[in-house]
Amino acid sequence: MLDRQMIKRKIGRIEKELFYLSDFKDFTFDELAKDYLTHHAAERLIEVIVNFAIDINQHIIANSVKKDLPFDFKESFLILSDIGVYPKDFANQIGQSAGLRNILVDDYAKLDEKKFYSSIKDCYKDYTEYCRYIIDYLNKSKQG
């Protein structure tokens, strides 16, 4: 059964983190790249936002389709488009954030600073939209 309260709580947390991430949208590349604490704070905000979304994705998948949870976090974003939560093009776009999250968390690849810098605005835009899609999905599934 879909735990709507848990999903709404996590959406609230994403929105809170997005509020703090918005502070970094107007930083120049140099301001972000040269200040360790600023850079680290932006990294952590993105990591937390993506992690909450992955939790939401997996919960919706577990309660919507008869299939094992995806091991690949990117796949969780794609499956939500198959369920009808949002369009496929949006799934492909936001799914890229799972790769960034993996680099930040697992440190298995060198972080491309230019891509990371541009990901701040992308993350803010995509996850603001993601929250709207999830809330719309909850409202529609409640009626159905």
HELIX and SHEET records of a PDB file:
HELIX    1   1 ARG A    4  LEU A   21  1                                  18    
HELIX    2   2 SER A   22  PHE A   24  5                                   3    
HELIX    3   3 PHE A   29  LYS A   34  1                                   6    
HELIX    4   4 TYR A   36  SER A   64  1                                  29    
HELIX    5   5 PHE A   73  ILE A   83  1                                  11    
HELIX    6   6 LYS A   88  ASP A  106  1                                  19    
HELIX    7   7 GLU A  113  GLN A  143  1                                  31    
END                                                                             
